């Protein structure tokens, strides 16, 4: 865990769940309930995977996600409204939303989100990587990308469907996407260059080429935008006995909101991040196999991102929402995402740098 994690006292998660069940008050907090939660066991255990918030499983049936303190520019408390909107739109491929908990006071910061726990669920950093390692070891093909593309397509269609929570979910934006991306590239360059090692020198030499690819987004002078997932990578996709479910609508910790309104982005932003996360799965598998299958992994990565995109576009088309996606934004956003990953590694998880750097070296060597 990184130093930004919320420190959660033992018993606090169970006490919160009990208060939600009974309708009781919680000192200093305000509870917004979505779906009734029945009484049940209250034993606690933390979820220990790398994340920027702190999650605790209560009674093997509920997850309490304690939010790290908001910093300037972040979209505050976006998850509850998105979960309520998705439920209204009939999207059920997400853990059941039970409640959102806010600090009682003028700031009303989001403190925690309480959702259903999906037993025997594994996130994509486990199940995707395991499937790929099994394939490399002679097991069945890791044909998982199309299912991810369908899930992303269904999610975006639901997010783009009007509800009482978000009556007009689709807007048109004329934002300068390249300016945003170049600012991220500049930040990544400064953070990587500070290491003053071979990778830092490699990255510096290729900044002009990365910038040129990001600037290709200037061909798009208007784009449809929605409130996206905001941090859609394979780690946010749970595989459980009911299939796949998407979780964690808190937004990207490196992606700031624009102005005072809700975070809105073209759907290509989520697609770019989901596709690059499959490339990161390939990087993880390559590291664990010490480079013995690099050629096969390269082939798998290319096929996977192509299959994901094809399934995603097919899903949008079947639901009459193909207009949401502008493919001209995809590569600029993918390059920008890898720069965001480098920023994330520098801020939260230094050992992660090898994955985005490996993808960039594959693209630009």
C-alpha contacts under 8 A as a table, 3 or more apart, distances in Angstrom:
res1	aa1	res2	aa2	distance
1	X	5	X	6.83
1	X	48	X	7.72
1	X	49	X	8.00
1	X	50	X	6.00
1	X	51	X	7.11
1	X	52	X	7.73
2	X	5	X	6.06
2	X	52	X	7.18
2	X	348	X	5.90
2	X	349	X	7.09
3	X	348	X	7.85
4	X	52	X	6.78
4	X	53	X	7.86
4	X	68	X	6.47
4	X	69	X	8.00
4	X	348	X	7.98
5	X	52	X	6.09
5	X	53	X	5.57
5	X	54	X	6.07
5	X	68	X	5.71
6	X	53	X	6.62
6	X	54	X	6.10
6	X	66	X	6.61
6	X	67	X	6.66
6	X	68	X	5.14
6	X	69	X	7.37
7	X	54	X	7.93
8	X	12	X	6.75
8	X	13	X	7.91
8	X	54	X	7.82
8	X	66	X	7.68
9	X	12	X	5.63
10	X	13	X	7.51
11	X	14	X	5.33
11	X	15	X	6.12
11	X	44	X	7.32
12	X	15	X	5.11
12	X	16	X	6.18
13	X	16	X	5.12
13	X	17	X	6.28
13	X	44	X	7.34
13	X	56	X	6.81
13	X	58	X	6.94
13	X	64	X	6.31
14	X	17	X	5.13
14	X	18	X	6.16
14	X	42	X	5.31
14	X	43	X	6.97
14	X	44	X	6.72
14	X	58	X	6.07
15	X	18	X	5.11
15	X	19	X	6.25
16	X	19	X	5.11
16	X	20	X	6.29
16	X	26	X	7.34
17	X	20	X	5.06
17	X	21	X	6.23
17	X	42	X	7.81
17	X	58	X	7.70
17	X	114	X	7.98
18	X	21	X	5.08
18	X	22	X	6.20
18	X	39	X	7.49
18	X	42	X	7.82
19	X	22	X	5.22
19	X	23	X	5.61
19	X	24	X	4.72
19	X	25	X	6.51
19	X	26	X	6.84
20	X	23	X	5.22
20	X	24	X	6.65
20	X	31	X	7.56
20	X	33	X	7.63
20	X	37	X	7.13
20	X	99	X	7.57
21	X	24	X	7.84
21	X	36	X	7.46
21	X	37	X	5.44
21	X	38	X	5.99
21	X	39	X	5.94
25	X	29	X	7.85
25	X	30	X	7.80
26	X	29	X	5.44
26	X	30	X	7.07
26	X	31	X	7.92
28	X	103	X	6.23
28	X	104	X	5.25
29	X	101	X	6.55
29	X	102	X	5.57
29	X	103	X	4.63
29	X	104	X	4.69
30	X	101	X	5.69
30	X	102	X	5.08
30	X	103	X	6.13
30	X	104	X	5.43
31	X	99	X	6.69
31	X	100	X	5.92
31	X	101	X	4.55
31	X	102	X	6.38
32	X	99	X	5.43
32	X	100	X	5.11
32	X	101	X	6.15
32	X	102	X	7.90
33	X	36	X	7.34
33	X	98	X	5.96
33	X	99	X	4.27
33	X	100	X	6.54
34	X	84	X	7.35
34	X	97	X	6.32
34	X	98	X	5.05
34	X	99	X	5.41
35	X	96	X	7.71
35	X	97	X	6.46
35	X	98	X	4.78
35	X	99	X	7.23
36	X	98	X	6.56
37	X	98	X	6.51
40	X	59	X	6.78
41	X	58	X	7.41
41	X	59	X	4.52
41	X	60	X	7.84
42	X	58	X	5.31
42	X	59	X	4.46
43	X	58	X	5.43
43	X	59	X	4.78
43	X	60	X	7.64
44	X	56	X	6.51
44	X	57	X	5.66
44	X	58	X	4.66
44	X	59	X	6.38
45	X	56	X	5.65
45	X	57	X	5.32
45	X	58	X	6.75
46	X	54	X	7.84
46	X	55	X	6.01
46	X	56	X	4.26
46	X	57	X	6.04
47	X	54	X	7.56
47	X	55	X	5.51
47	X	56	X	5.73
47	X	57	X	6.93
51	X	54	X	7.14
52	X	68	X	6.94
52	X	253	X	7.70
52	X	348	X	7.74
53	X	65	X	6.82
53	X	66	X	6.07
53	X	67	X	5.12
53	X	68	X	5.26
54	X	65	X	5.70
54	X	66	X	5.15
54	X	67	X	6.64
54	X	68	X	7.47
55	X	63	X	6.55
55	X	64	X	5.58
55	X	65	X	4.21
55	X	66	X	6.02
56	X	63	X	5.63
56	X	64	X	5.26
56	X	65	X	6.44
57	X	60	X	5.89
57	X	61	X	7.10
57	X	62	X	5.71
57	X	63	X	4.50
57	X	64	X	6.39
57	X	117	X	7.17
58	X	61	X	6.22
58	X	62	X	5.20
58	X	63	X	6.10
58	X	64	X	7.34
59	X	62	X	6.58
60	X	117	X	6.61
60	X	119	X	7.19
61	X	116	X	6.01
61	X	117	X	4.71
61	X	118	X	7.13
61	X	119	X	7.54
62	X	114	X	6.84
62	X	115	X	5.79
62	X	116	X	4.60
62	X	117	X	4.63
63	X	114	X	5.66
63	X	115	X	5.35
63	X	116	X	5.98
63	X	117	X	5.47
64	X	112	X	6.53
64	X	113	X	5.88
64	X	114	X	4.58
64	X	115	X	6.72
65	X	112	X	5.29
65	X	113	X	5.24
65	X	114	X	6.34
66	X	111	X	5.94
66	X	112	X	4.38
66	X	113	X	6.80
67	X	110	X	7.00
67	X	111	X	5.40
67	X	112	X	5.50
67	X	113	X	7.84
68	X	111	X	7.87
70	X	74	X	6.59
70	X	76	X	6.79
70	X	109	X	7.72
71	X	74	X	6.10
73	X	256	X	5.15
73	X	257	X	5.66
73	X	258	X	7.55
73	X	259	X	7.88
74	X	253	X	7.72
74	X	255	X	7.43
74	X	256	X	4.91
74	X	257	X	5.36
75	X	78	X	6.29
75	X	251	X	7.53
75	X	256	X	6.82
75	X	257	X	5.20
75	X	262	X	6.48
75	X	263	X	6.29
76	X	109	X	6.92
76	X	110	X	6.94
77	X	80	X	6.71
77	X	109	X	6.86
77	X	110	X	5.04
77	X	250	X	7.17
78	X	81	X	5.92
78	X	82	X	6.47
78	X	249	X	7.21
78	X	250	X	6.21
78	X	251	X	7.77
78	X	262	X	7.57
79	X	82	X	5.17
79	X	83	X	6.03
79	X	113	X	7.93
79	X	248	X	7.53
79	X	249	X	4.82
79	X	250	X	5.24
80	X	83	X	5.18
80	X	84	X	6.17
80	X	99	X	7.87
80	X	100	X	6.14
80	X	113	X	7.38
81	X	84	X	5.10
81	X	85	X	6.00
81	X	165	X	6.76
82	X	85	X	4.95
82	X	86	X	6.06
82	X	159	X	7.81
82	X	249	X	7.28
83	X	86	X	5.15
83	X	87	X	6.21
83	X	97	X	6.60
83	X	249	X	7.80
84	X	87	X	5.15
84	X	88	X	6.26
84	X	97	X	7.69
84	X	165	X	6.98
85	X	88	X	5.08
85	X	89	X	6.20
85	X	159	X	7.34
85	X	163	X	6.24
85	X	164	X	7.59
85	X	165	X	5.46
85	X	166	X	6.53
86	X	89	X	4.95
86	X	90	X	6.31
86	X	91	X	5.23
86	X	92	X	7.65
86	X	158	X	6.13
86	X	159	X	6.41
87	X	90	X	5.16
87	X	91	X	5.55
87	X	92	X	6.65
88	X	91	X	7.56
88	X	163	X	6.23
88	X	164	X	7.79
89	X	158	X	5.70
89	X	159	X	7.72
89	X	161	X	6.43
89	X	162	X	7.51
89	X	163	X	6.56
90	X	158	X	7.46
91	X	94	X	7.51
91	X	154	X	7.91
91	X	155	X	7.23
91	X	158	X	6.26
92	X	95	X	7.73
92	X	96	X	7.85
93	X	244	X	6.87
93	X	245	X	4.62
93	X	246	X	6.30
94	X	245	X	4.80
94	X	246	X	5.03
94	X	247	X	5.78
95	X	115	X	5.92
95	X	116	X	5.13
95	X	117	X	6.74
95	X	118	X	7.07
95	X	245	X	6.95
95	X	246	X	7.57
95	X	247	X	6.68
96	X	115	X	5.33
96	X	116	X	4.79
97	X	114	X	6.45
97	X	115	X	4.45
97	X	116	X	6.47
98	X	113	X	7.97
98	X	114	X	5.50
98	X	115	X	5.20
98	X	116	X	7.13
99	X	113	X	6.05
99	X	114	X	5.10
99	X	115	X	7.01
100	X	110	X	7.37
100	X	111	X	7.81
100	X	112	X	5.93
100	X	113	X	4.54
100	X	114	X	6.14
101	X	110	X	6.07
101	X	111	X	5.48
101	X	112	X	5.06
101	X	113	X	6.23
102	X	108	X	5.50
102	X	109	X	5.45
102	X	110	X	4.42
102	X	111	X	5.08
102	X	112	X	7.04
103	X	107	X	7.43
103	X	108	X	4.85
103	X	109	X	5.32
103	X	110	X	6.42
103	X	111	X	6.20
104	X	107	X	7.86
104	X	108	X	5.70
105	X	108	X	5.39
110	X	113	X	7.96
118	X	121	X	5.61
118	X	240	X	6.70
119	X	240	X	7.01
120	X	240	X	5.98
120	X	241	X	7.43
121	X	238	X	5.85
121	X	239	X	5.38
121	X	240	X	4.32
121	X	241	X	7.50
122	X	126	X	6.16
122	X	127	X	6.03
122	X	238	X	5.40
122	X	239	X	5.44
122	X	240	X	6.69
123	X	126	X	5.62
123	X	127	X	6.23
123	X	234	X	7.09
123	X	235	X	5.10
123	X	236	X	6.44
123	X	237	X	5.62
123	X	238	X	4.39
123	X	239	X	6.34
124	X	127	X	4.98
124	X	128	X	4.96
124	X	129	X	7.20
124	X	234	X	4.51
124	X	235	X	4.48
124	X	236	X	6.86
124	X	237	X	5.63
124	X	238	X	6.26
124	X	239	X	7.38
125	X	128	X	5.94
125	X	129	X	5.90
125	X	234	X	6.28
125	X	235	X	5.11
125	X	281	X	7.06
126	X	129	X	5.40
126	X	130	X	5.88
127	X	130	X	5.05
127	X	131	X	6.01
127	X	239	X	7.23
128	X	131	X	5.17
128	X	132	X	6.27
128	X	142	X	7.75
128	X	144	X	7.47
128	X	234	X	7.62
128	X	281	X	6.95
129	X	132	X	5.15
129	X	133	X	6.11
129	X	281	X	5.71
129	X	282	X	7.68
129	X	284	X	7.24
129	X	285	X	6.39
130	X	133	X	5.08
130	X	134	X	6.02
131	X	134	X	5.07
131	X	135	X	6.30
131	X	141	X	7.76
131	X	142	X	5.26
132	X	135	X	5.06
132	X	136	X	6.34
132	X	141	X	7.56
132	X	142	X	5.28
132	X	282	X	7.90
132	X	285	X	7.13
133	X	136	X	5.05
133	X	137	X	6.21
133	X	285	X	6.35
134	X	137	X	4.98
134	X	138	X	6.48
134	X	139	X	4.97
134	X	140	X	6.97
134	X	142	X	7.81
135	X	138	X	5.24
135	X	139	X	4.46
135	X	140	X	5.39
135	X	141	X	5.25
135	X	142	X	6.02
136	X	139	X	6.95
136	X	293	X	7.37
143	X	146	X	7.29
143	X	304	X	7.76
144	X	147	X	5.64
144	X	148	X	6.65
144	X	304	X	7.75
145	X	148	X	5.11
145	X	149	X	6.28
145	X	304	X	5.27
145	X	305	X	6.95
145	X	307	X	5.91
145	X	308	X	4.78
146	X	149	X	4.95
146	X	150	X	6.27
146	X	304	X	7.74
146	X	307	X	5.37
146	X	308	X	4.66
146	X	309	X	7.81
146	X	310	X	7.56
146	X	311	X	5.27
146	X	312	X	7.63
147	X	150	X	5.16
147	X	151	X	6.23
147	X	308	X	7.44
147	X	311	X	7.51
148	X	151	X	5.09
148	X	152	X	6.17
148	X	308	X	6.32
149	X	152	X	5.16
149	X	153	X	6.12
149	X	307	X	7.63
149	X	308	X	4.39
149	X	309	X	6.11
149	X	310	X	7.44
149	X	311	X	5.00
149	X	312	X	4.27
150	X	153	X	5.04
150	X	154	X	6.12
150	X	308	X	7.74
150	X	311	X	5.53
150	X	312	X	5.17
150	X	315	X	5.89
151	X	154	X	5.19
151	X	155	X	6.08
151	X	244	X	7.64
151	X	245	X	7.95
151	X	246	X	7.94
151	X	312	X	7.77
152	X	155	X	5.03
152	X	156	X	6.17
152	X	271	X	7.53
152	X	312	X	6.49
153	X	156	X	5.23
153	X	157	X	6.18
153	X	311	X	7.94
153	X	312	X	4.91
153	X	313	X	7.18
153	X	315	X	5.40
153	X	316	X	5.67
154	X	157	X	5.15
154	X	158	X	6.23
154	X	315	X	6.76
154	X	316	X	7.45
155	X	158	X	5.19
155	X	159	X	6.17
156	X	159	X	4.93
156	X	160	X	6.05
156	X	228	X	7.25
156	X	267	X	7.08
157	X	160	X	5.07
157	X	161	X	6.32
157	X	316	X	6.86
157	X	319	X	7.38
157	X	321	X	6.86
158	X	161	X	5.14
159	X	162	X	7.91
159	X	169	X	6.93
159	X	226	X	7.06
159	X	227	X	6.98
159	X	228	X	7.13
160	X	169	X	5.29
160	X	170	X	5.81
160	X	226	X	6.41
161	X	169	X	6.60
162	X	166	X	5.98
162	X	167	X	4.70
162	X	168	X	5.63
162	X	169	X	5.86
163	X	166	X	5.19
163	X	167	X	4.93
163	X	168	X	7.82
164	X	167	X	5.42
166	X	169	X	5.64
168	X	171	X	7.46
169	X	226	X	5.71
169	X	227	X	7.01
170	X	224	X	6.50
170	X	225	X	5.74
170	X	226	X	5.04
171	X	224	X	5.61
171	X	225	X	5.32
171	X	226	X	6.55
172	X	222	X	6.53
172	X	223	X	5.56
172	X	224	X	4.56
172	X	225	X	5.95
173	X	222	X	5.50
173	X	223	X	5.37
173	X	224	X	6.24
173	X	225	X	6.48
174	X	221	X	5.62
174	X	222	X	4.57
174	X	223	X	6.62
175	X	221	X	7.49
175	X	222	X	7.36
176	X	179	X	5.52
176	X	180	X	6.82
176	X	218	X	7.05
176	X	221	X	7.64
177	X	180	X	5.30
177	X	181	X	6.32
177	X	217	X	6.17
177	X	218	X	6.90
178	X	181	X	5.01
178	X	182	X	5.95
178	X	214	X	5.82
178	X	215	X	5.06
178	X	216	X	7.46
178	X	217	X	5.67
178	X	218	X	6.01
178	X	332	X	7.92
179	X	182	X	5.22
179	X	183	X	6.21
180	X	183	X	5.28
180	X	184	X	6.53
181	X	184	X	5.10
181	X	185	X	6.22
181	X	214	X	6.19
181	X	332	X	7.73
181	X	333	X	7.50
181	X	336	X	5.45
182	X	185	X	4.88
182	X	186	X	6.12
182	X	211	X	6.38
182	X	214	X	6.80
182	X	215	X	7.75
182	X	336	X	7.82
183	X	186	X	5.09
183	X	187	X	6.31
184	X	187	X	5.06
184	X	188	X	6.11
184	X	336	X	6.74
184	X	339	X	6.44
184	X	340	X	6.58
185	X	188	X	5.04
185	X	189	X	6.00
185	X	207	X	7.79
185	X	210	X	7.87
185	X	211	X	7.35
185	X	336	X	6.72
185	X	339	X	5.73
185	X	340	X	7.91
186	X	189	X	5.05
186	X	190	X	6.29
187	X	190	X	5.23
187	X	191	X	6.26
187	X	343	X	7.16
188	X	191	X	5.12
188	X	192	X	5.95
188	X	339	X	5.54
188	X	340	X	7.03
188	X	342	X	5.99
188	X	343	X	5.37
189	X	192	X	5.24
189	X	193	X	5.77
189	X	203	X	7.32
189	X	204	X	6.71
189	X	207	X	7.60
190	X	193	X	5.19
190	X	194	X	6.28
191	X	194	X	5.40
191	X	195	X	7.45
191	X	342	X	7.93
191	X	343	X	6.85
191	X	346	X	6.60
192	X	195	X	5.70
192	X	196	X	7.63
192	X	199	X	7.97
192	X	200	X	5.40
192	X	203	X	7.65
192	X	342	X	7.40
192	X	346	X	7.76
193	X	196	X	5.41
193	X	197	X	7.82
193	X	200	X	4.88
193	X	201	X	7.11
193	X	203	X	7.93
193	X	204	X	7.12
194	X	200	X	7.63
195	X	200	X	6.32
196	X	199	X	7.97
196	X	200	X	5.56
196	X	201	X	6.91
197	X	200	X	5.17
197	X	201	X	6.41
198	X	201	X	5.20
198	X	202	X	6.18
199	X	202	X	4.93
199	X	203	X	6.05
199	X	357	X	7.88
200	X	203	X	5.14
200	X	204	X	6.16
201	X	204	X	5.14
201	X	205	X	6.29
202	X	205	X	5.33
202	X	206	X	6.61
203	X	206	X	5.26
203	X	207	X	6.27
204	X	207	X	5.34
205	X	208	X	7.46
206	X	209	X	5.38
206	X	210	X	6.37
206	X	364	X	7.44
207	X	210	X	5.07
207	X	211	X	6.01
208	X	211	X	5.04
208	X	212	X	6.19
209	X	212	X	5.07
209	X	213	X	6.43
210	X	213	X	5.26
210	X	214	X	6.30
210	X	335	X	6.84
211	X	214	X	5.07
211	X	215	X	6.08
212	X	215	X	5.10
212	X	216	X	6.64
213	X	216	X	5.38
213	X	217	X	7.95
213	X	331	X	7.15
213	X	332	X	5.57
213	X	335	X	7.27
214	X	217	X	6.12
214	X	331	X	7.56
214	X	332	X	4.21
214	X	333	X	7.09
214	X	335	X	6.64
214	X	336	X	6.79
215	X	218	X	5.70
215	X	332	X	7.06
216	X	219	X	6.03
216	X	328	X	7.65
216	X	329	X	7.77
216	X	332	X	6.37
217	X	220	X	5.62
217	X	328	X	6.54
217	X	329	X	5.44
217	X	332	X	5.96
218	X	221	X	6.58
219	X	328	X	7.52
220	X	223	X	6.92
220	X	328	X	7.14
220	X	329	X	7.42
223	X	266	X	6.53
223	X	324	X	7.97
223	X	326	X	7.34
224	X	265	X	7.97
224	X	266	X	5.84
224	X	323	X	7.89
224	X	324	X	5.75
224	X	325	X	7.75
225	X	264	X	5.72
225	X	265	X	4.78
225	X	266	X	4.29
225	X	267	X	6.72
225	X	324	X	7.52
226	X	264	X	5.12
226	X	265	X	5.67
226	X	266	X	6.35
226	X	267	X	7.03
227	X	230	X	7.78
227	X	262	X	7.15
227	X	263	X	5.86
227	X	264	X	4.50
227	X	265	X	6.34
228	X	263	X	7.69
228	X	264	X	6.50
228	X	265	X	6.26
228	X	266	X	7.69
228	X	267	X	6.61
228	X	270	X	6.87
229	X	232	X	5.99
229	X	249	X	5.49
229	X	250	X	7.88
229	X	251	X	6.54
229	X	270	X	6.79
230	X	249	X	6.80
230	X	250	X	7.33
230	X	251	X	4.31
230	X	252	X	5.47
230	X	269	X	7.76
230	X	270	X	6.37
231	X	236	X	7.85
231	X	248	X	7.90
231	X	249	X	7.24
231	X	250	X	7.61
231	X	251	X	5.08
231	X	252	X	4.57
231	X	270	X	6.90
231	X	273	X	7.31
232	X	236	X	6.26
232	X	270	X	5.47
232	X	271	X	7.62
232	X	273	X	6.00
232	X	274	X	5.51
233	X	236	X	5.63
233	X	237	X	7.29
233	X	273	X	5.86
233	X	274	X	4.49
233	X	275	X	7.78
233	X	276	X	7.93
233	X	277	X	5.38
234	X	237	X	5.22
234	X	274	X	6.40
234	X	277	X	6.05
234	X	278	X	7.06
235	X	238	X	7.41
236	X	246	X	5.67
236	X	247	X	5.24
236	X	248	X	6.23
237	X	244	X	6.46
237	X	245	X	5.57
237	X	246	X	4.52
237	X	247	X	6.32
238	X	244	X	5.52
238	X	245	X	5.12
238	X	246	X	6.18
238	X	247	X	7.33
239	X	242	X	7.71
239	X	243	X	5.64
239	X	244	X	4.59
239	X	245	X	6.53
240	X	243	X	5.38
240	X	244	X	6.37
240	X	245	X	7.84
248	X	251	X	7.67
251	X	255	X	7.37
252	X	255	X	5.08
252	X	256	X	7.84
253	X	256	X	7.59
253	X	344	X	7.77
254	X	340	X	6.46
254	X	343	X	7.32
254	X	344	X	6.53
256	X	263	X	7.92
257	X	260	X	7.53
257	X	261	X	7.56
257	X	262	X	6.81
257	X	263	X	4.97
257	X	264	X	7.91
258	X	261	X	6.85
258	X	262	X	7.58
258	X	263	X	6.39
265	X	268	X	7.98
265	X	269	X	6.55
266	X	269	X	5.77
266	X	270	X	7.93
266	X	324	X	7.39
266	X	325	X	7.21
266	X	326	X	7.99
267	X	270	X	5.56
267	X	271	X	6.48
267	X	324	X	6.64
267	X	325	X	6.03
268	X	271	X	4.88
268	X	272	X	5.84
268	X	325	X	6.06
268	X	326	X	6.76
268	X	327	X	7.15
268	X	329	X	6.33
268	X	330	X	5.70
268	X	333	X	7.36
269	X	272	X	5.26
269	X	273	X	6.41
269	X	330	X	7.38
269	X	333	X	6.11
270	X	273	X	5.22
270	X	274	X	6.14
271	X	274	X	5.11
271	X	275	X	6.06
271	X	309	X	7.75
271	X	330	X	7.59
272	X	275	X	5.25
272	X	276	X	6.14
272	X	330	X	5.83
272	X	331	X	7.42
272	X	333	X	5.91
272	X	334	X	4.91
272	X	337	X	7.24
273	X	276	X	5.19
273	X	277	X	6.07
273	X	333	X	7.94
273	X	334	X	6.57
273	X	337	X	6.22
274	X	277	X	5.12
274	X	278	X	6.68
275	X	278	X	5.32
275	X	279	X	6.79
275	X	305	X	5.40
275	X	308	X	7.25
275	X	309	X	7.96
275	X	334	X	8.00
276	X	279	X	4.93
276	X	280	X	6.33
276	X	305	X	7.88
276	X	334	X	6.60
276	X	337	X	7.68
276	X	338	X	7.56
277	X	280	X	4.79
277	X	281	X	6.28
278	X	281	X	4.90
278	X	282	X	6.48
278	X	301	X	6.76
278	X	304	X	7.22
278	X	305	X	6.99
279	X	282	X	4.99
279	X	283	X	6.39
279	X	301	X	5.66
279	X	305	X	7.88
279	X	359	X	6.70
280	X	283	X	4.80
280	X	284	X	6.16
280	X	355	X	5.48
280	X	356	X	6.86
280	X	359	X	7.25
281	X	284	X	5.12
281	X	285	X	6.23
282	X	285	X	5.10
282	X	286	X	6.05
282	X	297	X	5.98
282	X	298	X	7.50
282	X	300	X	7.86
282	X	301	X	6.30
283	X	286	X	4.98
283	X	287	X	6.20
283	X	354	X	7.94
283	X	355	X	5.53
283	X	358	X	6.67
283	X	359	X	7.47
284	X	287	X	5.20
284	X	288	X	6.23
284	X	355	X	7.00
285	X	288	X	5.10
285	X	289	X	6.11
285	X	297	X	7.89
286	X	289	X	5.24
286	X	290	X	5.96
286	X	291	X	5.10
286	X	292	X	7.40
286	X	293	X	6.77
286	X	294	X	6.22
286	X	297	X	7.13
287	X	290	X	4.95
287	X	291	X	6.24
288	X	291	X	7.86
289	X	292	X	5.82
289	X	293	X	7.02
291	X	294	X	5.29
293	X	296	X	5.41
293	X	297	X	6.06
294	X	297	X	5.07
294	X	298	X	6.10
295	X	298	X	5.12
295	X	299	X	6.41
296	X	299	X	5.16
296	X	300	X	6.19
297	X	300	X	4.94
297	X	301	X	6.06
298	X	301	X	5.22
298	X	302	X	6.41
299	X	302	X	5.40
299	X	303	X	6.24
300	X	303	X	5.19
300	X	304	X	5.89
301	X	304	X	5.07
301	X	305	X	6.27
302	X	305	X	5.53
302	X	306	X	6.29
303	X	306	X	5.20
303	X	307	X	6.07
304	X	307	X	5.14
304	X	308	X	6.06
305	X	308	X	5.10
305	X	309	X	6.23
306	X	309	X	5.30
306	X	310	X	6.21
307	X	310	X	5.13
307	X	311	X	6.15
308	X	311	X	5.34
308	X	312	X	6.08
309	X	312	X	5.00
309	X	313	X	6.11
310	X	313	X	5.29
310	X	314	X	6.13
311	X	314	X	5.06
311	X	315	X	6.17
312	X	315	X	5.19
312	X	316	X	6.38
313	X	316	X	5.15
313	X	317	X	6.08
313	X	322	X	6.74
314	X	317	X	5.07
314	X	318	X	6.14
315	X	318	X	5.22
315	X	319	X	6.53
316	X	319	X	5.31
316	X	320	X	6.26
316	X	321	X	4.93
316	X	322	X	4.91
317	X	320	X	5.10
317	X	321	X	5.74
317	X	322	X	4.78
318	X	321	X	7.69
319	X	322	X	7.82
320	X	323	X	7.97
321	X	324	X	5.85
322	X	325	X	6.08
323	X	326	X	7.41
326	X	329	X	6.00
326	X	330	X	7.48
327	X	330	X	5.22
328	X	331	X	7.12
328	X	332	X	7.84
329	X	332	X	5.57
329	X	333	X	5.98
330	X	333	X	5.25
330	X	334	X	6.08
331	X	334	X	4.88
331	X	335	X	6.19
332	X	335	X	5.31
332	X	336	X	6.16
333	X	336	X	4.89
333	X	337	X	5.88
334	X	337	X	4.94
334	X	338	X	6.39
335	X	338	X	5.30
335	X	339	X	6.51
335	X	360	X	7.99
336	X	339	X	5.04
336	X	340	X	6.22
337	X	340	X	4.81
337	X	341	X	6.14
338	X	341	X	4.88
338	X	342	X	6.36
338	X	356	X	5.33
338	X	357	X	7.74
338	X	359	X	7.80
338	X	360	X	7.30
339	X	342	X	5.05
339	X	343	X	6.35
339	X	356	X	7.63
340	X	343	X	4.93
340	X	344	X	6.06
341	X	344	X	4.89
341	X	345	X	6.09
341	X	353	X	7.51
341	X	356	X	6.13
342	X	345	X	5.06
342	X	346	X	6.25
342	X	353	X	5.86
342	X	356	X	6.44
342	X	357	X	7.53
343	X	346	X	5.12
343	X	347	X	6.16
344	X	347	X	5.15
344	X	348	X	5.66
344	X	349	X	6.73
345	X	348	X	5.43
345	X	349	X	4.41
345	X	350	X	4.56
345	X	351	X	6.92
345	X	352	X	5.43
345	X	353	X	5.42
346	X	349	X	6.33
346	X	350	X	5.27
346	X	353	X	7.61
347	X	350	X	7.36
349	X	352	X	5.69
349	X	353	X	7.80
350	X	353	X	5.87
351	X	354	X	7.01
352	X	355	X	5.99
352	X	356	X	7.78
353	X	356	X	6.00
353	X	357	X	6.11
354	X	357	X	5.12
354	X	358	X	5.74
355	X	358	X	5.12
355	X	359	X	6.45
356	X	359	X	5.10
356	X	360	X	6.19
357	X	360	X	5.10
357	X	361	X	6.07
358	X	361	X	5.13
358	X	362	X	6.24
359	X	362	X	5.11
359	X	363	X	6.34
360	X	363	X	5.03
360	X	364	X	5.96
360	X	365	X	8.00
361	X	364	X	5.19
361	X	365	X	5.22
362	X	365	X	5.91
